[in-house]
Amino acid sequence: MPCRKNLLSILVVAAIAGPPAFCRTAGASEPTVARVTFNGGHFEPAKLTVPANQPFQVRVTNTDRTAIEFESFDLHRERVVRPGETITVYMAPAAPGHYSFCDDFDHSVAEGAIEAR
């Protein structure tokens, strides 16, 4: 029974303390959603602008015939995007600056950039 007692104590404390800080609360603004399409071997648009120091999302659509790997070494994110697929990449808040992204499957593809300001 000690485990149940500990679990009950945790649940009571959680109920009193309320939701964790990272949970969305009523009235909280929605994160910025930047959209980019991979088509014909390049990203459109090549530059995305997002607010600095706030979480954001990048929606990546691949209209090419082969899979790509949306990769940002600067922001530590990588996701495979199959042909015809749209995915959402969740990004942590970024300090003001310039962050590159590419198709990590094909390094001859032009890079894109995310500018946080």
Contacts in CASP RR format, 6 or more apart in sequence:
PFRMAT RR
TARGET T0000
AUTHOR 0000-0000-0000
METHOD contacts of the structure
MODEL  1
MPCRKNLLSILVVAAIAGPPAFCRTAGASEPTVARVTFNGGHFEPAKLTV
PANQPFQVRVTNTDRTAIEFESFDLHRERVVRPGETITVYMAPAAPGHYS
FCDDFDHSVAEGAIEAR
19 25 0 8 1.000
31 54 0 8 1.000
31 55 0 8 1.000
31 56 0 8 1.000
31 57 0 8 1.000
32 50 0 8 1.000
32 51 0 8 1.000
32 54 0 8 1.000
32 56 0 8 1.000
32 57 0 8 1.000
33 56 0 8 1.000
33 57 0 8 1.000
33 58 0 8 1.000
33 59 0 8 1.000
33 88 0 8 1.000
34 48 0 8 1.000
34 49 0 8 1.000
34 50 0 8 1.000
34 56 0 8 1.000
34 57 0 8 1.000
34 58 0 8 1.000
34 59 0 8 1.000
34 114 0 8 1.000
35 58 0 8 1.000
35 59 0 8 1.000
35 61 0 8 1.000
36 43 0 8 1.000
36 44 0 8 1.000
36 45 0 8 1.000
36 48 0 8 1.000
36 58 0 8 1.000
36 59 0 8 1.000
36 60 0 8 1.000
36 61 0 8 1.000
36 112 0 8 1.000
37 43 0 8 1.000
37 44 0 8 1.000
37 60 0 8 1.000
37 61 0 8 1.000
37 62 0 8 1.000
37 63 0 8 1.000
38 44 0 8 1.000
38 60 0 8 1.000
38 61 0 8 1.000
38 62 0 8 1.000
38 63 0 8 1.000
38 64 0 8 1.000
38 68 0 8 1.000
38 70 0 8 1.000
38 81 0 8 1.000
38 103 0 8 1.000
39 63 0 8 1.000
39 64 0 8 1.000
40 63 0 8 1.000
40 64 0 8 1.000
41 64 0 8 1.000
41 103 0 8 1.000
41 106 0 8 1.000
41 109 0 8 1.000
41 110 0 8 1.000
42 109 0 8 1.000
42 110 0 8 1.000
43 101 0 8 1.000
43 109 0 8 1.000
43 110 0 8 1.000
43 111 0 8 1.000
43 112 0 8 1.000
46 110 0 8 1.000
46 111 0 8 1.000
46 112 0 8 1.000
46 113 0 8 1.000
47 112 0 8 1.000
47 113 0 8 1.000
47 114 0 8 1.000
47 115 0 8 1.000
48 58 0 8 1.000
48 112 0 8 1.000
48 113 0 8 1.000
48 114 0 8 1.000
48 115 0 8 1.000
49 114 0 8 1.000
49 115 0 8 1.000
49 116 0 8 1.000
49 117 0 8 1.000
50 56 0 8 1.000
50 91 0 8 1.000
50 94 0 8 1.000
50 114 0 8 1.000
50 115 0 8 1.000
50 116 0 8 1.000
51 116 0 8 1.000
51 117 0 8 1.000
52 93 0 8 1.000
52 94 0 8 1.000
52 95 0 8 1.000
52 96 0 8 1.000
52 97 0 8 1.000
52 116 0 8 1.000
52 117 0 8 1.000
53 93 0 8 1.000
53 94 0 8 1.000
53 95 0 8 1.000
53 96 0 8 1.000
53 116 0 8 1.000
54 93 0 8 1.000
55 90 0 8 1.000
55 91 0 8 1.000
55 92 0 8 1.000
55 93 0 8 1.000
56 91 0 8 1.000
56 93 0 8 1.000
56 94 0 8 1.000
57 88 0 8 1.000
57 89 0 8 1.000
57 90 0 8 1.000
57 91 0 8 1.000
58 70 0 8 1.000
58 88 0 8 1.000
58 89 0 8 1.000
58 91 0 8 1.000
58 101 0 8 1.000
58 114 0 8 1.000
59 86 0 8 1.000
59 87 0 8 1.000
59 88 0 8 1.000
59 89 0 8 1.000
60 70 0 8 1.000
60 79 0 8 1.000
60 81 0 8 1.000
60 86 0 8 1.000
60 87 0 8 1.000
60 88 0 8 1.000
60 89 0 8 1.000
61 81 0 8 1.000
61 84 0 8 1.000
61 85 0 8 1.000
61 86 0 8 1.000
62 68 0 8 1.000
62 81 0 8 1.000
62 82 0 8 1.000
62 83 0 8 1.000
62 84 0 8 1.000
62 85 0 8 1.000
62 86 0 8 1.000
63 83 0 8 1.000
63 84 0 8 1.000
64 83 0 8 1.000
65 83 0 8 1.000
66 83 0 8 1.000
66 105 0 8 1.000
67 80 0 8 1.000
67 81 0 8 1.000
67 82 0 8 1.000
67 83 0 8 1.000
67 105 0 8 1.000
68 80 0 8 1.000
68 81 0 8 1.000
68 103 0 8 1.000
68 105 0 8 1.000
68 106 0 8 1.000
68 109 0 8 1.000
69 78 0 8 1.000
69 79 0 8 1.000
69 80 0 8 1.000
69 81 0 8 1.000
69 103 0 8 1.000
69 104 0 8 1.000
69 105 0 8 1.000
70 77 0 8 1.000
70 78 0 8 1.000
70 79 0 8 1.000
70 80 0 8 1.000
70 81 0 8 1.000
70 87 0 8 1.000
70 89 0 8 1.000
70 101 0 8 1.000
70 103 0 8 1.000
70 104 0 8 1.000
71 77 0 8 1.000
71 78 0 8 1.000
71 101 0 8 1.000
71 102 0 8 1.000
71 103 0 8 1.000
71 104 0 8 1.000
72 78 0 8 1.000
72 99 0 8 1.000
72 100 0 8 1.000
72 101 0 8 1.000
72 102 0 8 1.000
72 114 0 8 1.000
73 100 0 8 1.000
74 99 0 8 1.000
74 100 0 8 1.000
74 101 0 8 1.000
75 91 0 8 1.000
75 92 0 8 1.000
75 94 0 8 1.000
75 99 0 8 1.000
75 101 0 8 1.000
75 114 0 8 1.000
77 89 0 8 1.000
77 91 0 8 1.000
78 104 0 8 1.000
79 87 0 8 1.000
79 89 0 8 1.000
81 87 0 8 1.000
94 114 0 8 1.000
94 116 0 8 1.000
95 116 0 8 1.000
96 116 0 8 1.000
96 117 0 8 1.000
97 115 0 8 1.000
97 116 0 8 1.000
97 117 0 8 1.000
98 113 0 8 1.000
98 114 0 8 1.000
98 115 0 8 1.000
99 113 0 8 1.000
99 114 0 8 1.000
99 115 0 8 1.000
99 116 0 8 1.000
100 111 0 8 1.000
100 112 0 8 1.000
100 113 0 8 1.000
100 114 0 8 1.000
101 111 0 8 1.000
101 112 0 8 1.000
101 113 0 8 1.000
101 114 0 8 1.000
102 109 0 8 1.000
102 111 0 8 1.000
102 112 0 8 1.000
103 109 0 8 1.000
END
